[in-house]
Amino acid sequence: MQLRTFRILTISLVILLTATVPAGCFLHPVSHRKETVMGAANEIIIAGKNRAERERILKEAFKILHAIDGKMSLYQSSSEIARLNAKGFAEPQQVSPETFEVIEKSAEAYRETGGAFDITILPLMRLWGFYGKKHGVPAEEAIQQTLLLTGTNRLRLDPQNSKVGFSVPGMGIDLGGIAKGYACDKVVTYLKSQGIQCALVNIGGTVYALGLSPNGKPWRVGLRHPRDPGMVFQVLPLENQAVATSGDYAQFFIADGKRYAHILDPQTGYPARHLVSVSVIAPSATTADILSTALFVLGPAKVDLIANKFPGIRWYLAYLTGKDQLEMIEGPTADGSIKKTRI
């Protein structure tokens, strides 16, 4: 078997800023800060206040990110998620209110998406080698056996005591499909509490645009072409909205000429194959994060099954035709219709 592995560390969203600040939004200078947290590049841009205040606010904002990462990281042995994955079957584990909130939101998303969003996918991710780095196509029997270890409905949740347990030995959870969106929303809430009305928060590619940009117009966020990272195929004007993207190009391997991406279908145990990228605009970053994964799994034929459950969203689904031509479905447009274009 010929196998090639790829892990492309590129952000699928491009922030498009004007070079000057002529007028509008707030006539204030801008400060920004970049750090790698939660295993990804993050950037926060804020306007308003004086420089010392902006720097203080940015420092505190990144403290929020580090605190969330310390609780929810899959890779830090001291995190609550690591402890839960190690001991959750033997005994329900008490977690912080923040971690429990994210797990509860994930359970709700599991129900609303018909299981397309599932944080218990971890055993399957390991089976395919997306965490162990030894990628390969598993045997069908192994996939079927591992599916028995998944299902958010198999979690034991105790809201009164903030405890989480597993009903099946070998279960594990990964909050990678929601934690960045949750962290983004927490930072935005903090910025608002500090009187910031103009900001852009980019947590590993999950973006929230607070208010207008410094030039008094909506923030402009570009969607990268899923097969040409140097190309932007869509520019989104955002104001008090979030956008998140899921795609088959960030982590994947090729075996015998076939691409296997890291976004797995929780129903089949195999990589979802309907689409190459999904971008979702939503009122919150958490919702955008969840739905970009869920819609990637469900594909265009089933988008209406869950899209109507989440008011205020807009989605962009990119897929390959039989001739390897990239096309995009956008919906709903301003008039409520669905638009199809060739990229």
Phi, psi and omega in degrees: 000127174275129184222129175234138184247140181226134169225101187263115183269067176237146177273134186279355179241137182245125179277123182252108183245148174284155184284338182235169178239084189287320185186183171094227197337317186187000175051031180242151174297164184244143171237149177216158181215140178238138175208154172265114178221152180058032177070019184213162176283136180229146178216136176234128179242128179226152175233157181107170179062186172263173187298318181299319179293318179298318181293322177297316181296318179297319179299315180293324179299318179286335173297322177299316180297316180296323180294317178296317179299320180296334180268324192250000182293140175279341189257344178270120185296339181269001184285161178295324179292320177298318178295316179298316181294330180279326190235001190296334178278320181297322182199132176305139185254136176280133180235170180292159176304325181294313180295320179295321179300316180294320179293321177296316177299322179294320178296321177295318179295324177302316180290316185289335180259010180063031178089001180291330174255117188216113182282353180270019183286354187309312180302324178290321177300319178293320180300319180281351177086015181284348173250323180280349178073000175261078186290149176176157179277117182287162174291150181303319180298320179295321178296314181297321178293321181288329177301333179291346180264002185245169180120110180300335176293349177269000175283147174253111184251132178237088184299326183296325182248007182052046179247145180229135178222168178251139179270352181229132177294140180096356177290163176195153180238152178225119183267017184299336182273000182220334189297321180294319178296317178298315180297320178300314180296322179295320178295317179298318177300318179295315181300318178298321180295339179264009178083011178279128181244355185223107183201157172230124183244118182241105181252094178060029179101349171269120193239138170238129178257111181266120180066209179261163177286170182300344178267011176081009179242166176303148173298147180246119180240126182262142175267125179289146174294129184291348178242353178222090186302340180275358185247136173257121185258351179206136176248127184251123172276124185235139174213117184053045179218161177240157174218140177222151182231138170240140182209168182267012188249353182280313177224122178197165170224159180242123178236123181053041175080004182248136181274132176236111183265167189278353179272107186265147174278114183296343180278324185256334184085000180254160175301137176295137189234007184288325192227167174252336174200152176223129172240136182233129171261132184211165179294335179230153179291327179299313180296318179299317180299311181300311187287332177296322177288312184298316181290328176298319180290315186287323182083170187296330183292337185244010185300324182291342181296329181239338184301323182289345179279349185235091182295149176082014179259158173221145185224153179229113183250119180253136182212163179260135175278179179298338179263019181060026174271134181274127177233159182228139172250127180243135178194162338283144178284183184302328181265009177086004183268173176253133184242134178243131180223157175265131182272000000 
